[in-house]
Amino acid sequence: MTYLLKKGHLVFKTIHDTGCVDIVAIDKKGKIHLYDVKTSSKYHNGKHKGKNIGRILSPLQKRLNVELLMVDLEKETCWVIKHVRREKPVETTKK
C-alpha cells in the first residue's frame, strides 16, 4: 500500500479475507484502480528454475479490469501488471 500512497493515490483496503480485489485506489486524475496483490515467486527447480512464476486473472477479475500488484519481498520492490482487454475478437486467416 505504501507503493501506491507514494504515487499519490488514495488507497482503500478490502475487509474480506478472500476475493477478487485486495485494494481499491484512486489516482491523482480520479481514475479508479482495482488491485489483486500477489507475492512474486520463482521456480525452484526444473527447466524454468529461477524464472518468475506467472500469475493469471480469473474471468471475473478480467471483466472488472483488475490489475495485479506484484510484490518482491526480497528486493523490496513492487510493480503493476495490467490486463489488456481486447475490444474485438482476433481475426484469423483460416479459410
Buried (B, 14 or more C-beta within 10 A) or exposed (E): BEBBEEEEBEBEEBEEEEEBBBBBBBEEEEEEBBBBBBEBEEEEEEEEEEEEEEEEBEEEBBEBBBBBBBBBEEEEEBEEEEBEEEEEEEEEEEE
